[in-house]
Amino acid sequence: MSKAPLSLNEYDRPALDMPGKTNQLLLHSCCAPCAGEIMLAIQASGIEQTVFFYNPNIHPVEEYELRKDENKRFCDKLKLPFIDADYDKDNWFERVKGLENEPERGKRCTVCFDMRFERTALYASEYGFPVISSTLGISRWKNMEQINDSGVRAASRYPDISYWTFNWRKQGGSQRMIELAKQEAFYQQEYCGCVYSLRDTNRHRMANGRPRVKRLVTFYGNKKDDEDVELIALSS
Ligand code: SF4
């Protein structure tokens, strides 16, 4: 089948079936590149979404602010509510203590997802959102099962909240994510987010004769396609 029908400007978006007979979604978002395609898909389905930015894992604060601002910029464009939650990084460091040398997708990431989704579920319970979900799973670099497990675990703390385990990568979602990132010239982060992922990405690059991570300077649309694919896969 030709790729064109799944591309951003050609895709005939189907109506998404959110669980729980509700039209209200609290969407945890990690960054603009991952969130953009998902936000469009949800909006096209007529689901009322509120974007919840809670990512105290992102280091350092300038990186956090830029990723947040980029996400808010696209929310404003789509006229969607954007919740700017705490940057309580001290709590994040406390929770991952002892897991500093875990590899990506390991135990530290489970704790990181748990913390972010627990806060999302708490906000949902306080403000009456019956369903939560996250943009983290669209990245092929992530373990979707690990993310869904954390999301379901966080939602299960509340009897009236469920976690929507939709696979956003399917039906060309990964392709449209990159197309949209280029179209909107989103900031292009080069590591997952925490100080340990920055360290490990730099170690990997240096071991392979590549330059260290550049922060705060690269936006989609000014690199070759193969580099785009690799970098967006690192986003979180
Ligand atoms: S690598 Fe990414 S998901 Fe894992 S702990 Fe660091 S920021 Fe969180």
Residues whose N, C-alpha, C, O or C-beta is under 5 A from the ligand:
A	BS01	SF4	N57 E104 R108 C109 C112 C192 G193 C194 S197 S236
